[in-house]
Amino acid sequence: MVLSSKYEVYGWGMNDFGQLGKEDTSANLFEPSKIQIPNQIVRISCGLKHCVAISKDNQVYVWGQNTYGQL
């Protein structure tokens, strides 16, 4: 996952638990793909199978595996 200078999030790699913010968990992404988030993102943090994003207006977005309540 990367955060662009335009406050957009892009991801690529494994998506087996939806950690890339894409619904199709059967497809891995081999090229950067924009993650659809309705607000401008200012910070991201990711683990192996989950990600968190914080928007300019302090909204929190999380996606991915939640086996241990990390989301």
N, C-alpha and C positions, 0 to 999 in steps of 0.2 A: 504494500500500500504506500502511496505517496500523496502528499498534499501539494497542489499546484499554487503558483503565485496568484491565481484567480480564485482561491478558496474552494477548489474542487478536489475531490478524492478520486484517485485511480488505483485499480488493483489488478493483479495478475498472479497466476500460480494455482495452487490447489484450492478447490472450492467444495470439498466433500462435506463440509458442515455449514455451508453458506457463509463462510468467513470473508468472502469477497463481496458480500452484499448482493449477490445474484441469486435468483430463485432456483435456477437449474443447478442442483448440486451434483449432477452426474457429469458435468463438463468442467474441465480445468481450462483456465485462460492462459494462453501462451503469449499474448500481447496485452499491453495496458488497456483497460476498459474503464470508462467513467462510471462511477457509482452514483446512482440517482438519489440525491439527498436534497430535500426542498429548501434548505438554507445554506448560507455560506459557512464553510467549516474553517475553524481556526486552529484546531489541534486534533491529532489522531494518535492512537496508541493501539498496538496489536500484539496478541499472543499468537501461539501456533495455530489455534483454531477459532479465534474470536477477535473482533475489533470494536473500538469505541471511538466516536467522533464527537466533538463539542463545537457547536455553531457560534457565530458572532452574537446571537441573542441568547446564549447559554442553554440551548436545548441539547440534550444528550441523545445520541443514536448509538445503538449497539446491535451487533449481529454476529452469528456464528454458533458454535457449540456451547451449550449451557449445562453440561453434565454436573458441574460442581457449583452452580449458582454464580459463576463469574460474570454473567450478564445481568 
